[in-house]
Amino acid sequence: MKKMISIGLIGFGTVGTGVVKLLQENGDLIAGRLGAEIRLQRIADIDIRKSRGIPVDDALLTTDAADILNDPGIDIVVELMGGYEPARTFILAAMTQGKHVVTANKALLATHGDELFRSAMRHGVNIGFEASVGGTVPVIKTLKESLIANRIQSISAIVNGTSNFILSKMTDEGGSFETVLKEAQALGFAESDPAYDVEGIDAAHKLAILLSLSYGKKVHLGDLYREGITRIGEQDIAFARELGYRIKLLAIAIRRDREIEARLHPTMIPFDHLLANVNGNFNAFHIIGDAADSVFLYGQGSGMMPTASAVVSDIVDIARDVRKGIAGRVPPRVLDEEAIEEIRLMPFDQIRTNYYFRFSAVDRPGVLSRISGILGANDISIATVIQKGRMQGRAVPIVMTTYKARERDVRRALEDIDRLDIVMGKTVLIRIEDDKL
């Protein structure tokens, strides 16, 4: 068996620095558990002069990724540069050279995963991507291995730490979305351009990966319904609390006979729901299997060292196979790639769930009956009504929650309601997941 496994790192940013730091500080521990040394042979990055705060031999550094891809002595290529290109090209080139790959690149996997996974199988190499979803939370391994005997009935997950931090802060300490976003940016939890997180793009990439693993099929990212948190206001947070709910940005997947219901949006969930008390920048996954029943995973979803921990976990898993001279023992997506089919997603306008509406309506007699009449005409039953304050002739908030209704009916009803002369502005809609309604 090989006593040394050599790796090449492409991308020496935050996570790359964490990987190097972890290998330096826990190298002996890892070697003892693996039975072989993991040797960092080369590091490629555009900027090799910037200090990362850790000691690195200058001889290891290069600005040319080809120095890694073409080195026959490197067993595993770790891609941590992010983005679509040249990351995709580098990964495919590494596989062509017979090198195994580890990546944390969820955007690339969600968009080009089919190509990468098939390439790995064709060239007889492994691809590890635990860090692409959930940071340090081992959800990939759980779906691919621990729950292999289960039909996954549903997944509800908090997969974006930035959005969760913002919603948690708004709920527990108050403040507008804009104010809390600025605080998150100051603390480093949100980027200067936060759209990738707060518009749900990052979370949608992760949901696409989870769907592919859970149902052994491929999914087209553009087919997923996605809605971010930018429209969540202080009023909605307060009304949610009064109704017994907290608002979370949830990735949801549910098996519906031969179709999969998949969606990502802000969701009201009861205080006693497992996910309701996952706060800050933590991630969590509530998975229900037909045999395992309820499985809950929780942990840091981002950050230098938590993500580095997941990357090194993949490195060690692959190193074990390298030592035995094997590859492909666990297929990238549970099933053999030749058996992969497309997921048939339920049309979003056909989903049925509960809803929260906040109308801004003129305070005068007959308003509630006009609104409820339109809802009733569209097969939408009202569960609760809250009207705060009286301001005769002026707009006041009216909140309603519903029993289960169909998305298409809800959309049609709100279009009619928003055209009423008694309704000021666009109605706020937030979906509710509550089995008791």
Helices and strands as residue ranges (DSSP letters): E 4-10, H 14-25, H 27-34, E 37-44, G 58-60, E 61-62, H 66-69, E 76-79, H 87-96, E 100-103, H 106-123, E 127-128, G 130-132, H 139-141, I 142-146, E 152-158, H 161-173, H 177-186, H 195-198, H 201-215, E 217-218, G 221-223, E 225-226, H 234-243, E 245-256, E 259-270, G 274-277, E 282-289, E 293-300, H 304-324, G 337-339, E 341-342, G 348-350, E 352-362, H 367-377, E 382-387, E 395-402, E 405-406, H 407-418, E 428-432
